[in-house]
Amino acid sequence: MSLPSTRLGLGAVEPLLVDDNGQSLEIITAILMGFGINKATKCGSAAEARDLLSSRIFDVVIIDCEMPGEDGFSLAQHIRSNPQSANFTVPILMMSAVTPKSKIEAARDNGANFTIAKPVSPTTLLERMLWLAQSNRMFISDPGYTGPDRRFHTAPLQDGVSERRDADLALTAKPERALSQNEIDGLFT
């Protein structure tokens, strides 16, 4: 993703930063201030973040994966576990100094939108935040998974692989059962 050439107005963005390392919190805060974001709230633990998440609304939550006590994966899962919470669908960026595939998958499977490798690059952080702001990924809430739609690829299925959403697709094939997005949008204009 290329960065925009125009000036961005990110001053109203209110992120929650969660990391047990105070120096890391200061670095991320400084990067965000460089983007014009001056309302960052910092937490040193998942427990502190839980308290804030129950009483305030945030635009994005940036969480370190590795923290003593409750880790970032558990906090992400907690955020996604309460559909009545105002922060239920908040974008979640996970950070990790160690990024094996298993950790990235764990972050994704617990509802994170992205994982960012530490040390965090300002360019990478800005790209991910812009991607989140422009994203139209659906939010999935299902007994097996809650979070942003994990499917990025829309390529056709390989031969011999069956579509897992056959029942959903069958509903949309019946005009009386499903409206197109344009038809739905037309009801609100």
N, C-alpha and C positions, 0 to 999 in steps of 0.2 A: 504494500500500500504506500503510495507516495503521500507526503505531507502536503496540506493545502498551502497555497501561496498567499491566501488572504488571512487577515487577522481574525482570530477566534475569540469569542466572548465566553470564557469559561468561568468568569468570576462568580456566577451564581451556583456553581457545582459544589455540593456538600458531600465530600467523601468521608468514610470512616476507615481509618488505618489501624490494623491490628497486628502487632509484632511485639514479642517480648524483648527484643533488642532495641534499646533506646537510640543507639546510633543509626540503626536502619530506619527507625521512625523519622528521625531528623533528616536523613537523606531523602526519603520519599516526600516528606513535607517540603523540603527545599525545591525538589523537582516540580512538585505541584504548584508551588508559589511562582516558579518560572513560567508556568502555563497561565498564571493569573488566578489560580485557585487559592484563596486565602482563608477558607472556612473549614479546613481539614480538622477532624476530631481524631485524637490519638488515644489508643488503648494499649496497655502492656500485657493484656491477657484476654483469653476468650470469655472468661467470666465477666470481666468489665464490659466487653463488647456486647454480651447478651443483655446486660442491664440497659445500655444505651439503645440497642435495637428494639427493646420493648417500649421505649418512651419517645424515640425520635425517628424521623424519616430521613434516609440517606439516598443520595443519587448513585453511589457506587460504594462497594465495600472491598478494600484491598487487604488481604489476609496472608500472613506468613504460614506456610504449611507446618513447620516444625516449631512448636512451642511446648514448654513444660506444662504438665497438667493436661487440659483439653487442647488438642491440636487444631490446626486450621481446617482439616477435613471434617472434624466433628462439628465445628462452628458453622461451616458451610451447610452441612446436613441439617443442623438446627434451624438455620435461616429458612431453608426450603421446607421444613416440616410443618409449619403453621400457616395454612392458607388464609387465616384471618389477620395475620400480621401485615402491617403496612409495608414491610420490607421483604415480603415473601418472594417477589419477582425482581428485587434489586440486583443489578449486575454484580457479579463477584469475580474479582481478579485474585488468583492465588499467586504467591511468590514462593520460590524455593531456591536455595543455594545448590541443591542436588536435584537433578531432573531426569531420573530414569523413567522409562516409558510407564512403568507401574505406578509411579507417583503422579504422572500427568493423567493417567486413566482414573486414578482414585479421585483426583480433584474434579475431573469431568463428571465422574459417576456420582459425586456428592453435590452436583449442581453448579459448579464453577463455570463461568463463561470462558475464561482463559487461564493459563498458567504462564507466569513470567519468570525467567531465570534471573537469579541474583548473581552478581551485582546488577541492579536494574539500570537499564539504559534509558535516559529521558526520551529518546526517539521511540523506542519500543513501547514505553508506557503511554506516550501520546498516541501512537498508532493504535494501540489496543483500545484506548478510551474513545478515540474517534470512531473506530469500528463499532464499538458498542452503541455509540450515539446514533449511528446510521443504520444499524442492524434492524432487520425486520424478521429475525428468527422467532418462530413461535415458542411459547412457553408451554412445557409439557408438565402435567400433574397427573401421575399415574401411580398405582401402588408400588411398582417396581422402580420408578425414577421420577424425580421432580427437578426441573431445571430447564435451561434453554434447550431447544431441539438440537441434538448432537449431530444430526445429519448435515454435512456440508456439501456432499456430492449428490448430484442429481443424474448421474450417468445411468443408462439402462442396466437392468439386472443381467448378470451373466447367465448363459444357458444352464438350465437345471436348477436355478435358484428361484424359489417362490417368493412372491410378494407377501410380506408380513402384515400388510394393511389391507388385505383383500376385503374384509368386512367393511372397513371405512370407505374404501373405493367403491364398493357396491352401492353404498348409500348415496354417494355423490353422482352416481350414474343414473339415479332416479330423479328426474327434475322436480317431482312433487315433494321429495324428501330433503333437498338441499339447494340453497340459493348460491349463485356464484358470488365472489367477493364484490364484483361490480354491482350486483343486485342488492347485496347487503348495504354497501356504501350508499346506494341510491335511496335507501330508506331513511338515511340520516341527513340528507341534503335538502 
